[in-house]
């Protein structure tokens, strides 16, 4: 049936979207009609659509989230024009009622200039703004970031993080297993301590990466070299230990140690040379020197008897008794023990409290406590290294170390 010939009229309701002055761009009509909207069209616009802000208006955070949510995006942030832009049409494109000067200047110069040209001008303004900011004061956080990046290239077996008020040194050995100490690792720790002594750090936090704090000397590294020239290599190793220990003795700023796991041999004996020792509940401490086939190191022949008494010190140094974290705390080797789940948080809270103190007060306080026994520590370190040199240079000392390593291999 032909509806046109029958005279039947079909009424089609007006679309609320089509009644808008603009949808995805300006309507192709004269500028005088751009701002004119018929009253009947306003009545037909859906409430949700009528609430929309004009094209080009900046939206607040809530409105922007609503626009980016489930509601359809009716207006693009920058309208795409189907016709060349003239200066008259551009006058309608405003932001919060104020025209963008860069945008208008570009359009006045060329009526057919498209929006991309104006965006380029805005980008240039942003670049000038960034250049102007270069004259502002330097951000300290960037300086710390640069130092951390630098440490990644300088060190192989440790990680150094320069933080606000302190330096964090972490054992993370790649040249040895279980954060054990060889001459290369010890030199890197000495270098990091020397740097912290000269910069604006108020203290040093010394810890380790992983579940083991330090397994003492790297005997595998040592034995490989003893087979070539026993006397020469034993002298080099003893000198490396002497310099390493002296760095801790002579360091003027407070050294705080966070023991996250087992501390064995030299890893345990250097703890009394530090000022505060916090331990994880899972950490344990052992100095089985007689099992290693060596004598005490790290000034433990002096510090252990002074801290825990002669009987307990001999039990650790001679028979290699293993102390739990709580036992080490009771004997004075450890300051406090923290629960493993919150160990890092507990340490960092206390570190941040310490760095609020005056740096001169911290250094002078340490000097009053340490200077009394500084000479005794240096002499003990010298004597211990001489004995180590003698033992390692002998055939019996070599055999003892080989037997210890073979026992460890069999256990593994």
WORA-V552591 format. One record per residue. RES is the residue in three letters. PSI is psi as a letter, one per 40 degrees, with the letter a starting at -180 (* if undefined). NEAR is the number of other ideal C-beta (glycine too) atoms within 8 Angstrom. Layout:
BEGIN
res->RES psi->PSI near->NEAR
res->RES psi->PSI near->NEAR
END
This chain:
BEGIN
res->UNK psi->h near->3
res->UNK psi->h near->5
res->UNK psi->d near->7
res->UNK psi->d near->4
res->UNK psi->d near->5
res->UNK psi->e near->7
res->UNK psi->e near->4
res->UNK psi->h near->5
res->UNK psi->h near->4
res->UNK psi->h near->5
res->UNK psi->h near->4
res->UNK psi->h near->4
res->UNK psi->i near->4
res->UNK psi->i near->8
res->UNK psi->h near->6
res->UNK psi->d near->10
res->UNK psi->d near->8
res->UNK psi->d near->7
res->UNK psi->e near->9
res->UNK psi->i near->9
res->UNK psi->d near->5
res->UNK psi->i near->10
res->UNK psi->c near->8
res->UNK psi->e near->8
res->UNK psi->a near->8
res->UNK psi->i near->11
res->UNK psi->i near->6
res->UNK psi->g near->5
res->UNK psi->i near->5
res->UNK psi->i near->5
res->UNK psi->d near->7
res->UNK psi->d near->6
res->UNK psi->e near->7
res->UNK psi->d near->12
res->UNK psi->e near->6
res->UNK psi->h near->6
res->UNK psi->h near->7
res->UNK psi->i near->6
res->UNK psi->d near->6
res->UNK psi->d near->6
res->UNK psi->d near->10
res->UNK psi->d near->9
res->UNK psi->d near->6
res->UNK psi->e near->8
res->UNK psi->h near->11
res->UNK psi->i near->6
res->UNK psi->d near->6
res->UNK psi->d near->7
res->UNK psi->d near->11
res->UNK psi->d near->8
res->UNK psi->e near->5
res->UNK psi->i near->8
res->UNK psi->i near->5
res->UNK psi->i near->5
res->UNK psi->h near->7
res->UNK psi->e near->9
res->UNK psi->i near->8
res->UNK psi->h near->5
res->UNK psi->i near->7
res->UNK psi->i near->6
res->UNK psi->d near->5
res->UNK psi->d near->6
res->UNK psi->d near->9
res->UNK psi->d near->9
res->UNK psi->d near->8
res->UNK psi->d near->8
res->UNK psi->d near->9
res->UNK psi->e near->6
res->UNK psi->b near->6
res->UNK psi->e near->2
res->UNK psi->i near->7
res->UNK psi->i near->3
res->UNK psi->h near->7
res->UNK psi->d near->8
res->UNK psi->h near->10
res->UNK psi->i near->7
res->UNK psi->d near->4
res->UNK psi->h near->7
res->UNK psi->i near->12
res->UNK psi->h near->8
res->UNK psi->h near->11
res->UNK psi->e near->6
res->UNK psi->i near->6
res->UNK psi->i near->7
res->UNK psi->h near->12
res->UNK psi->i near->9
res->UNK psi->d near->9
res->UNK psi->d near->6
res->UNK psi->d near->12
res->UNK psi->d near->11
res->UNK psi->d near->9
res->UNK psi->e near->9
res->UNK psi->g near->10
res->UNK psi->i near->10
res->UNK psi->h near->9
res->UNK psi->f near->6
res->UNK psi->e near->4
res->UNK psi->h near->6
res->UNK psi->i near->9
res->UNK psi->h near->10
res->UNK psi->d near->6
res->UNK psi->d near->10
res->UNK psi->d near->13
res->UNK psi->d near->12
res->UNK psi->d near->9
res->UNK psi->d near->12
res->UNK psi->d near->14
res->UNK psi->d near->6
res->UNK psi->d near->6
res->UNK psi->h near->7
res->UNK psi->d near->8
res->UNK psi->e near->7
res->UNK psi->h near->10
res->UNK psi->i near->8
res->UNK psi->d near->9
res->UNK psi->d near->6
res->UNK psi->d near->10
res->UNK psi->d near->13
res->UNK psi->d near->9
res->UNK psi->d near->8
res->UNK psi->d near->12
res->UNK psi->d near->11
res->UNK psi->d near->8
res->UNK psi->d near->8
res->UNK psi->d near->9
res->UNK psi->d near->8
res->UNK psi->d near->8
res->UNK psi->d near->8
res->UNK psi->d near->8
res->UNK psi->d near->8
res->UNK psi->d near->7
res->UNK psi->d near->7
res->UNK psi->e near->7
res->UNK psi->d near->6
res->UNK psi->e near->4
res->UNK psi->i near->4
res->UNK psi->i near->3
res->UNK psi->h near->5
res->UNK psi->h near->6
res->UNK psi->d near->7
res->UNK psi->d near->6
res->UNK psi->d near->8
res->UNK psi->d near->9
res->UNK psi->d near->11
res->UNK psi->d near->8
res->UNK psi->d near->8
res->UNK psi->d near->10
res->UNK psi->d near->11
res->UNK psi->d near->8
res->UNK psi->d near->8
res->UNK psi->d near->13
res->UNK psi->d near->8
res->UNK psi->d near->5
res->UNK psi->d near->7
res->UNK psi->i near->11
res->UNK psi->d near->7
res->UNK psi->e near->12
res->UNK psi->i near->14
res->UNK psi->h near->11
res->UNK psi->h near->15
res->UNK psi->h near->9
res->UNK psi->h near->11
res->UNK psi->i near->8
res->UNK psi->h near->6
res->UNK psi->e near->9
res->UNK psi->i near->13
res->UNK psi->h near->15
res->UNK psi->h near->12
res->UNK psi->h near->15
res->UNK psi->h near->12
res->UNK psi->h near->14
res->UNK psi->g near->11
res->UNK psi->h near->12
res->UNK psi->d near->6
res->UNK psi->e near->9
res->UNK psi->i near->14
res->UNK psi->i near->7
res->UNK psi->f near->8
res->UNK psi->f near->15
res->UNK psi->i near->15
res->UNK psi->h near->13
res->UNK psi->i near->13
res->UNK psi->d near->8
res->UNK psi->d near->9
res->UNK psi->d near->16
res->UNK psi->d near->13
res->UNK psi->d near->9
res->UNK psi->d near->12
res->UNK psi->d near->13
res->UNK psi->d near->11
res->UNK psi->d near->10
res->UNK psi->d near->14
res->UNK psi->d near->13
res->UNK psi->d near->9
res->UNK psi->d near->10
res->UNK psi->d near->12
res->UNK psi->d near->9
res->UNK psi->e near->5
res->UNK psi->a near->8
res->UNK psi->e near->4
res->UNK psi->h near->11
res->UNK psi->d near->12
res->UNK psi->i near->15
res->UNK psi->h near->15
res->UNK psi->h near->13
res->UNK psi->h near->10
res->UNK psi->a near->13
res->UNK psi->i near->12
res->UNK psi->h near->7
res->UNK psi->a near->8
res->UNK psi->e near->5
res->UNK psi->h near->11
res->UNK psi->c near->13
res->UNK psi->h near->16
res->UNK psi->f near->11
res->UNK psi->a near->11
res->UNK psi->i near->13
res->UNK psi->g near->11
res->UNK psi->d near->11
res->UNK psi->d near->9
res->UNK psi->d near->10
res->UNK psi->d near->14
res->UNK psi->d near->12
res->UNK psi->d near->7
res->UNK psi->d near->10
res->UNK psi->d near->13
res->UNK psi->d near->6
res->UNK psi->d near->6
res->UNK psi->g near->7
res->UNK psi->d near->10
res->UNK psi->d near->7
res->UNK psi->d near->8
res->UNK psi->d near->13
res->UNK psi->d near->13
res->UNK psi->d near->10
res->UNK psi->d near->10
res->UNK psi->d near->13
res->UNK psi->d near->13
res->UNK psi->d near->9
res->UNK psi->d near->12
res->UNK psi->d near->15
res->UNK psi->d near->11
res->UNK psi->d near->10
res->UNK psi->d near->12
res->UNK psi->d near->14
res->UNK psi->d near->10
res->UNK psi->d near->12
res->UNK psi->d near->12
res->UNK psi->d near->12
res->UNK psi->e near->7
res->UNK psi->h near->10
res->UNK psi->d near->7
res->UNK psi->i near->14
res->UNK psi->h near->12
res->UNK psi->h near->13
res->UNK psi->h near->16
res->UNK psi->h near->12
res->UNK psi->h near->13
res->UNK psi->h near->16
res->UNK psi->e near->12
res->UNK psi->a near->12
res->UNK psi->h near->11
res->UNK psi->h near->13
res->UNK psi->i near->12
res->UNK psi->b near->15
res->UNK psi->d near->12
res->UNK psi->d near->15
res->UNK psi->d near->16
res->UNK psi->d near->15
res->UNK psi->e near->11
res->UNK psi->d near->13
res->UNK psi->e near->12
res->UNK psi->e near->12
res->UNK psi->i near->12
res->UNK psi->d near->7
res->UNK psi->h near->9
res->UNK psi->h near->11
res->UNK psi->h near->16
res->UNK psi->i near->14
res->UNK psi->i near->13
res->UNK psi->d near->11
res->UNK psi->e near->8
res->UNK psi->i near->14
res->UNK psi->i near->11
res->UNK psi->h near->17
res->UNK psi->i near->14
res->UNK psi->g near->14
res->UNK psi->g near->9
res->UNK psi->d near->13
res->UNK psi->d near->9
res->UNK psi->d near->7
res->UNK psi->d near->13
res->UNK psi->f near->12
res->UNK psi->i near->11
res->UNK psi->i near->9
res->UNK psi->i near->11
res->UNK psi->i near->16
res->UNK psi->f near->14
res->UNK psi->e near->15
res->UNK psi->d near->14
res->UNK psi->d near->12
res->UNK psi->d near->10
res->UNK psi->d near->14
res->UNK psi->d near->16
res->UNK psi->d near->11
res->UNK psi->d near->6
res->UNK psi->d near->10
res->UNK psi->e near->10
res->UNK psi->i near->6
res->UNK psi->d near->6
res->UNK psi->d near->6
res->UNK psi->d near->10
res->UNK psi->d near->13
res->UNK psi->d near->9
res->UNK psi->d near->9
res->UNK psi->d near->15
res->UNK psi->d near->12
res->UNK psi->d near->8
res->UNK psi->e near->6
res->UNK psi->f near->11
res->UNK psi->h near->7
res->UNK psi->h near->7
res->UNK psi->h near->12
res->UNK psi->i near->7
res->UNK psi->d near->16
res->UNK psi->d near->8
res->UNK psi->d near->8
res->UNK psi->d near->14
res->UNK psi->d near->13
res->UNK psi->d near->6
res->UNK psi->e near->10
res->UNK psi->e near->7
res->UNK psi->d near->13
res->UNK psi->i near->14
res->UNK psi->d near->6
res->UNK psi->i near->7
res->UNK psi->h near->10
res->UNK psi->i near->12
res->UNK psi->h near->7
res->UNK psi->d near->8
res->UNK psi->d near->4
res->UNK psi->e near->8
res->UNK psi->d near->14
res->UNK psi->d near->7
res->UNK psi->d near->7
res->UNK psi->d near->11
res->UNK psi->d near->14
res->UNK psi->d near->8
res->UNK psi->d near->8
res->UNK psi->d near->9
res->UNK psi->d near->12
res->UNK psi->d near->9
res->UNK psi->d near->7
res->UNK psi->d near->13
res->UNK psi->e near->11
res->UNK psi->e near->6
res->UNK psi->i near->8
res->UNK psi->h near->5
res->UNK psi->d near->9
res->UNK psi->d near->6
res->UNK psi->d near->8
res->UNK psi->d near->14
res->UNK psi->d near->11
res->UNK psi->d near->8
res->UNK psi->d near->8
res->UNK psi->d near->12
res->UNK psi->d near->9
res->UNK psi->d near->7
res->UNK psi->d near->8
res->UNK psi->d near->8
res->UNK psi->d near->7
res->UNK psi->d near->5
res->UNK psi->e near->7
res->UNK psi->d near->10
res->UNK psi->d near->6
res->UNK psi->d near->8
res->UNK psi->d near->13
res->UNK psi->d near->10
res->UNK psi->d near->8
res->UNK psi->d near->12
res->UNK psi->d near->14
res->UNK psi->d near->9
res->UNK psi->d near->9
res->UNK psi->d near->14
res->UNK psi->d near->13
res->UNK psi->d near->9
res->UNK psi->d near->9
res->UNK psi->d near->15
res->UNK psi->d near->11
res->UNK psi->d near->8
res->UNK psi->d near->12
res->UNK psi->d near->17
res->UNK psi->e near->10
res->UNK psi->i near->8
res->UNK psi->d near->5
res->UNK psi->d near->8
res->UNK psi->d near->12
res->UNK psi->d near->12
res->UNK psi->d near->9
res->UNK psi->d near->11
res->UNK psi->d near->16
res->UNK psi->d near->9
res->UNK psi->d near->9
res->UNK psi->d near->12
res->UNK psi->d near->11
res->UNK psi->d near->8
res->UNK psi->d near->8
res->UNK psi->d near->8
res->UNK psi->d near->7
res->UNK psi->d near->6
res->UNK psi->d near->5
res->UNK psi->* near->4
END
